[in-house]
């Protein structure tokens, strides 16, 4: 029975890992000592708001601004949720498609994978938390991070807390949560700087090619940002394996050879 000055909360599935052990996997009473929104209550308990996909109060979906009242039963579900897709819209608008990302300073390899698959992914190893949050908000990007505190910043709307340590497993997490398979365009973005790759005439860049590359390859792309050259070398089979894993929802270790996709430096 819920107390006269408390609400009963229950967090579902993966959200439990953010809670204190005493609150995990069970309903519990939350004392109401002040007027508070359900968003404030959820984050006070340690759950970042971007990880929440649906909130039900006595069975009805509500938004983050709902003021918690004594006696209410509040169920909180993670993103993604299959409970009620229509209810998720009460918390935030859907992310733009194709998905665009900004990755925090510890996710350089993941950023590279996403760029290789064609996703617009901003990354620098010297961005601080306020900068990352500002980029996500200003550009409508999905923030990828392992920093729970960063996820709680008010301006962050769409974000994904990554549980895995290995970059390939992190990619799998992102692919499960967002429709990567439907929007992949491999080798359309520069893995190094996120620039767009454009077809370039071989004659215009012939002086930058090694003799064997010049002899055996005809089609080239050049980054419009840093000038890096790309072509379909033997390493493409490893990129194809990466694409297949995203489509199949598989995990696994990083394929050998992905670092060799960009061969020739700019001028």
C-alpha positions in Angstrom: 0.0 0.0 0.0 1.4 3.4 -1.0 1.8 5.8 1.9 -0.2 9.0 2.2 2.9 11.1 1.5 4.6 8.9 -1.1 4.2 7.6 -4.6 5.0 4.0 -5.6 7.6 3.7 -8.3 8.7 0.7 -10.4 11.6 0.8 -12.9 11.6 -1.8 -15.6 14.3 -3.8 -17.4 17.7 -2.0 -18.0 16.8 1.1 -16.0 17.4 -0.9 -12.8 21.1 -0.8 -13.3 21.0 3.0 -12.5 19.2 2.5 -9.2 20.6 1.9 -5.7 20.5 -1.9 -5.0 17.6 -1.6 -2.5 15.3 -0.3 -5.3 16.1 -2.7 -8.1 13.7 -5.1 -9.6 10.8 -4.2 -7.2 8.2 -1.5 -6.6 9.1 0.9 -3.8 7.7 3.9 -2.1 9.2 7.3 -2.8 8.5 10.0 -0.1 7.2 13.3 -1.4 8.9 16.0 0.6 8.4 18.7 -2.1 6.6 19.5 -5.3 8.5 17.7 -8.0 8.0 16.6 -11.6 8.3 13.0 -12.5 11.5 13.9 -14.4 13.1 15.3 -11.3 12.1 12.2 -9.3 13.5 9.8 -11.9 16.8 11.6 -12.1 17.0 12.0 -8.3 17.0 8.2 -8.2 19.9 8.0 -10.6 18.2 7.4 -13.9 19.2 9.8 -16.8 16.1 11.1 -18.5 17.3 10.2 -22.1 17.3 6.5 -21.1 13.6 6.7 -20.3 11.2 5.7 -23.1 7.8 5.7 -21.4 6.3 6.7 -18.1 2.9 5.5 -17.0 1.0 7.0 -14.0 -1.8 4.7 -12.8 -1.7 3.1 -16.3 -1.8 6.4 -18.3 1.2 7.6 -20.3 2.5 11.0 -19.1 5.3 13.5 -20.0 8.3 14.5 -17.9 6.4 17.6 -16.6 3.8 15.6 -14.8 3.8 16.6 -11.1 4.0 13.5 -8.9 1.1 13.2 -6.4 0.8 11.0 -3.3 -0.7 7.6 -3.9 0.2 7.4 -7.6 1.7 4.2 -9.1 4.5 5.2 -11.5 6.0 2.7 -14.0 9.1 3.8 -15.8 10.3 2.0 -19.0 13.6 2.2 -20.9 14.3 3.2 -24.5 13.5 1.4 -26.6 10.2 0.2 -25.3 7.6 -2.1 -26.7 5.0 -1.2 -24.1 3.3 1.7 -26.0 5.2 3.3 -28.8 2.6 6.1 -29.0 3.3 7.0 -25.4 7.0 7.6 -26.0 6.1 10.8 -28.0 4.9 12.4 -24.7 8.5 12.5 -23.5 10.4 13.8 -26.6 10.0 14.2 -30.3 11.5 11.3 -32.3 15.1 11.7 -33.4 15.8 13.0 -36.9 16.4 10.4 -39.7 18.9 9.4 -40.8 20.3 9.4 -37.3 23.2 11.8 -36.6 25.5 11.4 -33.7 28.0 13.2 -31.4 30.4 10.9 -29.5 32.1 11.7 -26.3 35.9 11.7 -25.9 36.2 8.0 -25.0 34.4 6.7 -28.1 36.8 7.5 -30.9 36.7 4.0 -32.4 32.9 3.8 -32.3 32.8 7.2 -34.0 35.1 5.8 -36.7 32.8 2.7 -37.2 29.8 4.9 -37.6 31.5 7.2 -40.1 32.6 4.1 -42.1 29.0 3.1 -42.3 28.0 6.5 -43.6 26.6 8.2 -40.4 27.3 11.9 -39.7 29.2 11.6 -36.4 30.9 14.5 -34.7 33.9 13.6 -32.5 36.9 15.2 -31.0 39.0 14.0 -28.2 39.1 17.4 -26.4 35.4 18.2 -26.2 34.2 18.8 -22.6 30.8 17.9 -21.3 29.2 21.4 -21.8 30.4 21.4 -25.5 29.1 17.9 -26.1 25.7 18.7 -24.7 25.5 22.0 -26.7 26.4 20.2 -30.0 23.7 17.6 -29.4 21.1 20.2 -28.7 22.1 22.7 -31.4 22.5 20.1 -34.2 19.7 17.7 -33.2 22.3 14.9 -32.7 22.1 11.8 -30.6 24.7 11.9 -27.8 26.7 8.7 -27.3 28.4 8.4 -24.0 29.3 6.3 -21.0 29.0 9.3 -18.7 25.8 9.2 -16.7 26.2 12.8 -15.4 26.5 14.1 -19.0 23.1 12.4 -19.8 21.4 14.3 -17.0 22.1 17.7 -18.6 18.8 19.5 -19.2 19.5 20.4 -22.8 20.2 16.7 -23.8 17.2 15.3 -25.5 18.3 12.2 -27.4 21.2 10.2 -26.0 22.4 6.6 -25.5 24.3 5.3 -22.5 26.6 2.6 -23.7 27.1 -0.3 -21.4 29.8 -2.2 -23.4 33.6 -1.6 -23.2 34.5 -2.9 -26.7 33.8 -0.6 -29.6 32.2 -3.3 -31.7 29.8 -4.2 -28.9 29.0 -0.5 -28.5 28.2 -0.4 -32.2 25.8 -3.3 -31.7 24.1 -1.3 -28.8 23.6 1.7 -31.1 22.3 -0.5 -33.9 19.7 -2.1 -31.6 18.4 1.2 -30.4 18.5 3.2 -33.7 17.6 2.2 -37.3 21.2 2.0 -38.5 20.6 -0.9 -40.9 18.0 1.1 -42.8 20.3 4.2 -43.3 23.7 2.8 -43.9 25.7 4.2 -46.8 29.2 2.7 -46.4 32.2 4.8 -47.5 30.2 8.0 -48.0 31.9 9.7 -45.1 35.5 10.2 -44.1 36.5 8.0 -41.2 39.0 10.5 -40.1 37.2 13.9 -40.2 33.5 13.1 -40.9 33.7 14.9 -44.3 31.6 13.8 -47.2 33.3 11.6 -49.8 33.0 12.7 -53.5 33.9 10.9 -56.6 37.2 12.2 -58.1 38.7 11.8 -61.5 41.7 9.5 -61.3 43.8 11.7 -63.5 43.4 14.6 -61.0 44.9 12.6 -58.2 47.3 10.3 -60.1 50.3 12.0 -58.6 49.2 11.0 -55.1 48.9 7.3 -55.8 51.3 4.5 -55.3 52.3 2.7 -58.5 50.3 -0.5 -57.7 47.3 1.5 -56.6 47.4 3.5 -59.9 47.7 0.3 -61.9 44.9 -1.8 -60.3 42.2 0.7 -59.3 40.1 3.1 -61.3 37.5 4.6 -59.0 38.4 6.9 -56.2 36.7 9.1 -53.7 38.1 12.2 -51.9 37.1 13.7 -48.6 35.8 17.2 -49.1 37.1 18.1 -45.7 40.6 16.8 -45.3 41.4 15.5 -48.8 41.8 11.8 -47.7 41.5 9.4 -50.7 39.5 6.2 -50.6 39.1 3.3 -53.0 37.8 -0.3 -52.9 40.9 -2.2 -51.9 41.1 -5.7 -50.4 40.0 -4.4 -47.0 36.5 -3.8 -48.3 35.6 -7.4 -47.3 36.1 -6.4 -43.7 33.8 -3.4 -44.1 31.2 -5.7 -45.7 31.5 -7.9 -42.6 30.8 -4.8 -40.4 27.8 -4.0 -42.5 26.5 -7.5 -42.3 26.8 -7.5 -38.5 24.8 -4.4 -38.2 22.1 -5.8 -40.4 22.0 -9.1 -38.6 22.2 -7.5 -35.1 25.4 -9.4 -34.4 28.3 -8.5 -32.1 31.9 -9.6 -32.2 35.4 -8.3 -32.3 36.7 -5.6 -34.6 37.6 -6.9 -38.0 41.3 -6.8 -39.1 42.0 -4.2 -41.8 39.5 -1.5 -41.0 42.2 0.9 -40.2 43.6 0.6 -43.7 40.5 1.8 -45.5 41.9 5.3 -45.8 45.3 5.1 -47.6 46.5 8.3 -49.0 46.9 11.5 -47.0 45.7 14.9 -48.3 48.0 17.3 -50.1 
